Amino acid sequence: MIEYYELLDDENIPYRCDVALELIDDAPQEERPWLLWLFVKTDPFSELLEAFTRDLSSALETSLDAQFAGRVIKDGWAELYYYAPSAKRFENISSDVMKTHGGFAYERGSSKDTKWEMYLHNLYPDPYGLLSIQNRHTITSLIEAGDDLAIPREIEHYLFFQTKTSMERAVSGLKPHGYKVKEYVNDDESDYGYGVVLMKTESITPNSIKETTTSLYKSAIQEHGIYEGWSTVLGIDA
């Protein structure tokens, strides 16, 4: 599954990263130690880029057994990354695909990356990136169901901790910020066996939910816990 999220450059300007999330389950793959990259200068929001990425990925998969790892879109360039058993014929294959799309200004290269450091450290999202992906999916589902995101409603948040004491400290720190305990959850088979469902009434516009989930993630981490997301009911004008 290809997902996307935003990062900030050194000047706090956002840019986009697309990533094959499912590769994390097997990374690094010993049979694909070569990192292949191709940077092309193009309109980042054009159908041309999407068609080119599809054709290049298909050609590299068919000819080299390469897997698409991710794509960074920044400053008018699209950086495409693949992992393959070998770098042989990469230049010829990528050149042929570029020609069929009219040609690009480009940079290209390959190197051994047996530990998949590019994927693990530069493409795969950090916890905040994963939160942004989860938030976007939930908000998209609500919009498709007719939700008015600006309408305040009760939101449930799920946090889990290794000890009861850690959970209680986190809850105590969050209560002054408007969170109320709906229920406690125990799971004796989990390393994070002490859970709490917190509730708060607020709107779920993208900016507000980003602020809320980031804050809850940090609160959970401070107590060596985990934040597992949120859910809510539809907000629809009567």
Residue pairs with C-beta under 8 A, 6 or more apart in sequence:
1 20
1 21
1 22
2 18
2 19
2 20
2 21
2 68
3 18
3 19
3 21
3 125
3 133
4 16
4 17
4 18
4 19
4 133
5 16
5 17
5 19
5 125
5 129
5 130
5 132
5 133
6 14
6 15
6 16
6 17
6 132
7 14
7 15
7 16
7 17
7 129
8 14
8 15
9 15
9 74
15 72
15 73
15 74
15 75
16 44
16 72
16 73
16 74
17 70
17 71
17 72
17 73
17 123
17 125
17 129
18 70
18 71
18 72
18 73
19 69
19 70
19 71
19 119
19 123
19 124
19 125
20 67
20 68
20 69
20 70
21 124
23 29
23 67
23 69
23 119
24 120
24 124
27 116
27 119
27 120
27 124
28 113
28 114
28 115
28 116
28 119
28 120
29 67
29 83
29 116
30 114
31 85
32 65
32 66
32 67
32 83
32 84
32 85
33 83
33 85
33 112
33 113
33 114
34 83
34 84
34 85
34 86
34 87
34 110
34 111
34 112
34 113
35 69
35 81
35 82
35 83
35 110
35 111
35 112
35 113
35 116
35 118
36 60
36 64
36 66
36 81
36 82
36 83
36 84
36 87
36 90
36 109
36 110
37 79
37 80
37 81
37 82
37 108
37 109
37 110
38 56
38 79
38 80
38 94
38 106
38 107
38 108
39 77
39 78
39 79
39 80
39 106
39 107
39 108
40 49
40 52
40 77
40 78
40 80
40 98
40 104
40 105
40 106
41 76
41 77
41 104
41 105
41 106
42 48
42 49
42 52
42 76
42 77
42 78
42 104
43 49
43 76
44 73
44 76
44 78
48 101
48 102
49 73
49 78
51 101
52 97
52 98
52 101
52 104
53 68
53 71
53 78
53 80
55 97
55 100
55 101
56 80
56 94
56 97
57 68
57 82
59 93
59 94
59 96
59 97
60 66
60 68
60 82
60 84
60 90
60 93
60 94
61 67
61 68
63 89
63 93
64 84
64 85
64 86
64 88
64 89
64 90
64 93
65 84
65 85
66 82
66 83
66 84
66 85
67 82
67 83
67 84
68 80
68 81
68 82
69 81
69 82
69 83
69 116
69 118
69 119
69 123
70 81
70 119
70 123
70 124
71 78
71 79
71 80
71 81
72 78
72 79
72 81
72 123
73 79
81 118
81 119
81 123
83 113
83 116
83 119
84 90
87 110
90 108
90 110
91 108
94 108
98 104
98 106
125 132
125 133
127 217
128 214
128 217
131 210
131 213
131 214
131 217
131 227
132 210
134 229
135 206
135 209
135 210
135 213
136 206
138 229
138 230
138 231
139 149
139 204
139 206
139 209
142 149
142 204
142 232
142 234
142 235
143 149
145 234
146 234
146 236
147 204
147 234
147 235
147 236
148 235
148 236
148 237
149 203
149 204
149 205
149 206
149 235
150 203
150 205
150 235
151 203
151 235
151 236
151 237
152 201
152 202
152 203
152 235
153 201
153 202
153 203
153 204
153 232
153 233
153 234
153 235
154 199
154 200
154 201
154 232
154 233
155 199
155 200
155 201
155 202
155 204
155 212
155 230
155 231
155 232
156 182
156 197
156 198
156 199
156 230
156 231
156 232
157 179
157 197
157 198
157 199
157 200
157 212
157 213
157 216
157 227
157 229
157 230
158 195
158 196
158 197
158 227
158 228
158 229
158 230
159 167
159 170
159 195
159 196
159 198
159 216
159 219
159 220
159 225
159 226
159 227
159 228
160 185
160 187
160 190
160 192
160 193
160 194
160 195
160 196
160 220
160 225
160 226
160 228
161 167
161 170
161 192
161 194
161 195
161 196
161 220
161 223
161 224
161 225
161 226
162 191
162 192
162 193
162 194
162 224
162 225
163 194
164 194
166 194
166 223
166 224
166 225
167 184
167 194
167 195
167 196
167 223
167 225
169 223
170 196
170 219
170 220
170 222
170 223
170 225
171 179
171 181
171 196
171 198
173 219
174 198
174 216
174 219
177 200
177 215
178 200
178 201
178 202
179 198
179 199
179 200
180 198
180 199
180 200
181 196
181 197
181 198
181 199
182 197
182 198
182 199
183 196
183 197
184 194
184 195
184 196
184 197
185 195
185 196
185 197
186 193
186 194
186 195
187 193
187 195
192 225
192 226
198 216
200 212
202 208
202 212
203 235
204 232
204 235
209 230
212 230
213 227
213 229
213 230
216 227
217 227
219 227
220 226
220 227
221 227
